[in-house]
């Protein structure tokens, strides 16, 4: 029914269907949010002096085909943290609206840790004062989101309206904060994109409150996608401000591929988390919506593999990818009924699957060693197991940090895969 479709692959300037969360069935096309390039001012802050007649101009900068540039790395780091912010905010509001107090507390703690990590990313670029100011401002908007959620839970329209008013005013304050750090990121553009963040997150909360899981997952996908736009805009402005620190372009084909793969793999982990958590919680409608989203995201990821490697590879990928999800669900089901033999059987199947997936990627991209890929997939499996074990025990204080670890690990798979693809098919990623 709904899916992740977040692998953005650029070929000759054309965007392959983005692969984050998207409806599988036809739906009305939403009004597009402002594109991230709108964040960047037309003229860089630092304008180089014009060369004199006797000056020797430097040679043109060569086109960087690799996805492993510092600009691409910054974009991916911001992608991961901003997208995770939306995902954790969604889990926090869902738990609050359902009165799952222990889960709410753990999700809120994870959300705040994400905020700290995001502030540290800005602090590493702009210094300790900027980090402190960013964190205080970022936490403030989360507080307003909590106020809105509380108003929704109590059906208090006045409280809801006040929270939305505070969030809209906050958008201007946030725009001012960012523009002061980087004049290449205009206040009005940042504020406008932040209002879109507020709008998309509000849609998630409203659907959660109505118990409409299909609509909630679709809204979450829109919110997730929008944060990638924001990340790309921030990264572009920062790279423009500090070209000596961030080589390459955030809009290069390799950067788009790396960003898209990271988002797709991260979202895969989060949807698995939502499905297994709903399963343990006996929330059947939630589980079905999460499982449908998870399967549709697999199909869309298969389309991306077909685009890069050809139809034969895409057709081979999809059943293979679905296979490991099935084994994860087998493990989850066995854990729920405390059947140790079936748990061991599922883990054994997952361990063998790691070799199969390593062989698949090695056959598609020989630069990726089978053993290295297999080891990365085994780590993926182990991080998922840690998360699922904590869910089964009802230990949310362990489950959410484990979720963040599993989510972060997917970059270790996306990064080498993106780099190998760009080097293997340079003409596709100019």
Order of alpha helices (4+ residues) and beta strands (2+ residues): beta-beta-beta-beta-alpha-alpha-alpha-alpha-alpha-alpha-alpha-alpha-alpha-alpha-alpha-alpha
